[in-house]
Amino acid sequence: MSYQLFRRQILLNALKLSDLLIMVFSFSLATVAAHSHFDSETLSEFLHQRIKVRNFVLFLGFLLVWHVIFSMLDLYHSRRFSSRRGEAVDIVKATSLGTLVILVSGLILKLQAITPLFLVLFWGLDTGVTVSGRFVLRYTLAHIRLRGRNLRHMLIVGTNPRAVEFARKIGKRPELGYHLIGFADQASVAHDMFEKTGYPLVTDFNGFPSFLRDHVVDEVVIALPMKSLYDEASTIAALCEEQGILVRYFSNPFNLKLARSRADQFEDDTIITLTNGRIRGVSHFFKRVLDVVASFAVLLLLVPLVLVVGLWIKFTSPGPVFFVQDRVGLNKRRFRLYKFRTMVADAEKRLAELEQLNEVSGPVFKIKNDPRITPVGRFLRKTSIDELPQLINILKGDMSLVGPRPLPMRDYEGFDEDWHRRRFSVRPGITCLWQINGRSNLPFKDWMRLDMEYIDKWSLALDLKILLKTIPAVLIGSGAS
């Protein structure tokens, strides 16, 4: 084992140990702080009662789970190319998932020490200290690398514009600790853009094996066009594998503009997955938890209102209380959407005679003074109370609190551009960006633009921001119809 590799192993093991020590420190401090609410016993008595064999084994289990979660989220892999924000987000995901495990264990095993106050203090302490520690580590390593130490020698294979642009980005980030040796390619394909980089063409493909044997090369980045030079790229990767040299390559061989890639392991194969939406993995889990908890709580809270509205609809116009319609959901799955009925019972049959009065561009249908809407229905729409039954759709998993509005089959069949259909790559929601930016007053093209913006910029924080802004939009009835 080389000295550099040995030093890396020491640093990695120290990082793992520090994460566990931070967890122990946060757990202990949160326990002591939360104990201030136990007035009936002293702190020593409190601790003595809980230091038992079962609790000790359980705590060791928590430590193991903590380590597994941090490893699962790649927090012990090289983070040279990841941003500080990205690492912080991964840490928040890890500590949140670990805290959730402790919460579930506390409920199942009836652990008195696992209180809401303890969980909040523990999560806040562990997250804050871990994120701060990683930032300090990043700053320290960057400072060391800027002084010319702990450098990794990189060789880029290819001299095409993509390779040159990557070299330019590496050159602008000296704190990453890369020394760019140069490029490897056929001399005949070198072009003016490459010449301007100032980096040397150190070898061609024929001399590549001997160059690896005779020079210090820590990483090889393959930036060749796979369509025309697949065999050469495959040979280079095999040579690097044979000598134990790390290989990187661009995971988007099709040059797609929006799709993001991730690697999955399936038996002996590594599968590169390209996805458009950002609502995936652990983040998707927390979004779903928020949907279920909030929807269930609101439904319980508003049961009296639901009963009153149901009776109001029933006694003011003939027909059912609820309006049920097929809508297009996640990946174009059909589902039955529930709303309070706001129109006359035969509204669907009368749609054809009103088509020429449509006031909205695109395939959707909206008219401000729709004659099919009942007096009660107009109030329900203005206040958005008609949307409340969709909380049932959320509990069923058909919808989310926040997401592009689900469209009827009639509107979907009127789409004439495929990029509009990307809105179906996420679950539809009760509210979204266009709901808080004019609602029904926006033209169809702005609906689509805002839906794409939501998908591309999604985060739990964005969901919470939209939910908070939806409340005043509903209260003032902005753009409702």
N, C-alpha and C positions, 0 to 999 in steps of 0.2 A: 504493500500500500504506500502510495506517495505521501510525502509530508503534507502537501496541499489537501489531499483527500482525507488524511488523518485529522488535520486541523478542522476541516468541514464537519467531520463526524463528531468531533468534540463540541463544536459550536451547536450542531443540531441537537445533540443529547442534552446540552445545557439549556437550550430553548425549551425542549420538552419538559425538563425538570422544573424550569422556572414557571411554566404554565400551570403545572400541578401545584407548585408551592403557592402561586397566586390564588388558585382555587381554594387551597387549605386556609390561607390567610383570610380570604373573603368570607368563606363559610364560618370561620371562627369569629371574626369580627361582627358579622351579621347576627350570629347567634347571641353574642354578648349584648349587642345593641338592642335586639328585639326582646331580650330578657328584662329590660327595664320595665316592661309592662307586667311582669310577674311579681306582684307585691307580696305574695303569700310565702315566699321562700327566698333564701339568700342565694347569691350567685353560685357559691361553692356547692350548696345542696342541689341546685339546678343542674350543674355540670356533673356532679357525682351520680345523679339518677340516670344520666344518659350515656355515661361511659361504661357500656356493657359490651359483652362479646358480640351480641347480635348487631348492635349499632356500629361497632368497630368494623365488622365484616361488611355491613351495608355501606359504610363510608368508603371502604376500599373499592366497593362496586361502583360508587359514584366517581371515584378517581379513574377507574378503568373506562367507564362510559365517557368521561370528559376527554380522555386521551383518544379514544376511538373517534369521537365526533370531530375533534380538531384535526385528526389525521384524515378523516373522510372528506373534509372540506379543503384539503390540500394546504393546510397552514404550515406544514413542515417541508414542503417542496420549495425549490428556488423561487423567490419572488422578485428577481431582478427586473423582470418586465412588467410586473403588476404595479398599479398605482397605490399610493397611500390610502386613497379612498376605497379602492377595491379590497385591500387587505382589511381595512377597518370594517367594511360591510361583512366580509367573511367572518371576522371575529364576532360581530354582533349576532350573526346567524348561529355560530357555534355556541356562544354563551346562552342565547335564547333557547336553543334546542336542548342544551344541557339542563338549564333551569326548568324547562318543561318536564324533563325526565324526573327531576327531583320532586316537582309538584305532583306528578302522577304517582310516584312511589310513596310520597307522604299521604296521599288520599287512600291508596290501597292498603298500606300498612298502618294507617292511622297514627302517624308520627306527630306528636304534639308540637315539636320544635319547628315543623315546616308550616309556618304561618304566612299569611299574605305579606305582612311587614318584613319578615325574614327574607322572603323571596325577592321582594323589591330591593332591599338593601344588598342582598347577595349578588343579584344580577347587576346592579349598578356598580358595585365595588369591583367585581371581577371584570366586567366589560371595560370600565374606565382604566383600571390598572393595566390590563392586558394590552389595550390599544395604545396607551401611553408608552408602555414598555417596548412595543414593536416600533413605534415612531422613534424612540430614543435609539434603538438598535439600527434602524434605517439611517438615522443621522450619523451615527458612529461609523457604520460601514462606508457610507458615502464619503465621509471625511478621510477615512483610510485610503479609499480608492483614488480620491483626488490627489493624494500624495504619491500615487504610483505603486501602491501595494495592493495585494489581493486581486490582481488583474487576471482576467481570463482572455486567452488568445483566440480570436475568432477569424475564421476563413469563410468568405462568401463565395459560393459556386454560382456563376452566372454574372453577366455584365449588362443585362437588360434593364430598362427603366425601373422596374420593380426592385431589382437588386440594388441599383444605385440609390434609389429613394430610401431603402432600408438602411444603407450605409450612412446616408446623410443624417437620418434620425439617430443612429447609434453615435455618430460623431458629436451631435448636439447634447448628448447626455453622458458626459464623462463620469458622473457620479455612479453610473451603473457598473463601472469597472471593466470595460471591454477595451482590449487592444486589438484593433483591426489589422491583421497581417496583410491582407490584400484580397485579390479576387482570383478565382480559378475559372478559366473558360478557354475556348479556342481563340487564338489571336485574330483570326479572320473575322470574328463577329463583333469585336470591340468597336465602339462608336464614339462620336464626339462627346456625348453626355457622360460616358464613362471616363474619357480622357480628362475631363475637367475636374474629376474627383481628386486627382492627385495621388490616388492609391495605385500600387503596382499590380500588374497581372503576373502573379508569382508562378503560375504553372498552367499547362493545358491539361486535357483529360488524360492523355497518355502518361504524363509525368506526375499525375496526382498521387499514385501509390508511393512513389519514392519521396515525394514532398512530405507526405504524412510520416514516413519513416525517419526523415532527417530533421524535422522541425517540431517545435512545440506548438501543438494545436489542441486547444481545449474543446472548442465547439466549431461545428461546420454548419453553415446555414445554406440550404439548397434553395436557390431561387430560379431554377431553370423552368422554361415552359414545358409542362408535362406532356402536352400533346405531341410535340416534335422530338423531345429529348428524354422520353421516359426511360429508355434503356440506359442512357448515360447516368441519369439521376439514380436509378436502381443500383447500378454498379458502384457509384460513389457511396451511397448509403450502406451497402454491404461491406465495402472497404473500411468505413468508419466503425461499423459494428464489430468487425473482426479485430480492430485495434482498441476497442473500448472508448471511442471518441463520441461525445454527445452530438446528436444530429437534430437540427431544427429545420422545419420547412413550413411554408405557408399553407394553412389548412383550407384555404378558399381557392382551389384551382380553377374555378369557373368565374372568378372576379365578380361575384355577386355583390350588389351595393348594400343590401340591408341585412342579409342573413348572417347570423353569428354561429360559430362552430363550437362543438365540444367533442371530446373523445370519450367513447364508451368501450368497455371490454366485454366481448361476447365469446366465451370459451377461449379459443386461441387467437381470435381476431380482434383487432382494434378498429372500431367503427367510428368514422367522423360524421357527426350529425350536424346538419345545417338547419337552423331555426330562425324564424322571423321575429316571433314574439319574445319578450323578456320575462313573461310570467311563467317561470319554470322552477323546478327543484324546491328547496327549502322555502324560498320566498312565496311560491305558490301555496305551500302548506299553510303559512301564516295568513295569507290572504283568505284562504278557505276558512280558517279558524275564525277570523274576524267576521266573515260573512255569516257563519252559522250562529256565533254567539250574539252578534248584534241583531240579526233577524229574529232569532228566538226571543230575545229580550224585548224588542219593540212589539212583537206580536202579543206577548203576555201583557205588556203595559197598555196596549190599545184594544184589548178585547172588548171593553164596553163601547168604544167608538165604532168598531167593526159591526157590532150588533145593531147599534143605532142607525148606522148608514144602511145596513142591509134592510132594516124595516122601512126606512125612509124611501128607498128605491122601490121596494115591494108595494107600498101603499100609494105611490104617486104615479106609477106607470105600469101597464101590463108587461109581463115578461119575467125572465129569470133575474136574480140578484147579480149573478156573476156573468161576465162576458168571457168566453173561452174561445181562443183562436190559435191555429197553428202558426208558429213563428220559426224563424231560422236561427239556430244557435251555434254552439261550438263546432267548428269544422263542418258547417252546414247541416248539422243534425236537426231534425224537426222536433219540436216539443210543444206542449199545450200551455199557453200563457194565460194566466188568470188576472182579471181586472174587475173592478166594480163596473156594472153596466151603466154607461153614460148616454147611450143612444136608444132609439126605439128598437123594439125587438127584431124588426126586419131590416135593420140598417145595412147589412151585408148585401141583401138583394137589391137595395136601392142605389148601390154605389155606381152602377153602370150609367144611370141617368144623370149623375152629377159629375162625371169625369171631365166634361168640358169646362167646369167651373174651377178646376184645380189651380191653386195660387202658388204652388211651389215648383221650382225647376226640378228636373230629374225624374226618376221613376216613382217617387213617393207621392202620396195624395194628402193634401191639406187644404181646407177652406176655412176662413175665419169664422163665418157665420153659417156653420153646417146646420141645415134644417133638421137633420136627424137627431141632433143632440137635445136631450130633455132639459127642462129647467134645473132639475136636481143635478143632472149630469154636467151642466155648464159650471156649477159651483164646485163639483167634485174635481173637474179638470183644472179649474183655476187654482185650487188649493193642492192639487196632486194627490188628493185622498184616494182617487180611483186607482192609484198604483199600489196601494197597500197589499192587496192579495198576492202581488208578485213576490212578497217575502216568502210565500210558500214555494214558489219556483226556486228561490235561493236555497231554501232548506233541502229541496229535492236535488239540487246540484245542476239545475238547468241554467241558472243565472248567477250573477254576482251582484254585490251592492253597487260596484262601479265597473263600467264597461260600455262598449258601444250599444246603443239601444237595439233591441231585437226587432227585426223587420218582418212584416207579413209576407207570405209567399208571393202575393201580387207585386210587391215592391222589389223583392229579390229577383223575380223573373224579368224585371225591367232594367236590370243592370246591363250596361253596354261596354264597360271597361273592367278587365280582370283585376286590376290593382285595387278596385273597390272591394273585392271579395276578401282581401287580407284582413278586413275587420272581423271576419269569422274565425280567425286564428286564436281568438281569446273568447272567454265566456261573455255573453251579452250582460248588460247591467241595467239597473233602475236609473242610474244617473251617470253622466260622463262629461267630458269637457264642453261639448256643445250645449249641454243642459245649463251650464253656468255662464255661457257666453251668448245669450240671446234666445236659447231654446228654439221654439218653432219659427222665430223670425229669420233664422239663418237660411241662406240658400243651400241646396243639396251639396254642391261642391265644397262648401265650408264644413258641412257635417263630416264629409269624408276626410277632409284635410285634418280636422281635429281628432277624428277617430284614429288616423294613422299616427298623429303626434302622440296620442295617449299610449298606443301600443309601443312605439319606439322609445318613449321616455318613462315607461311605467316604473313605479316603485311604490312601496307601501305608504311612503310619505305623500306621494302624489294622490293616492286614493283618499287618504285622510284629508288632504287639502280640498279635494273635490267635494267630499262629503260635507265639510264645514261650510264651503261656499254654496252648496245646494240649499241649505236651510234658509238663508236670507232670500235666495232666488225664488224659492217656493212661497215664502211668506209674503213677498211683494207681487207674486204672480207674474214675474218677468217672462214675457214671451210665451206664456201658456195658452193652449187653445184646445 
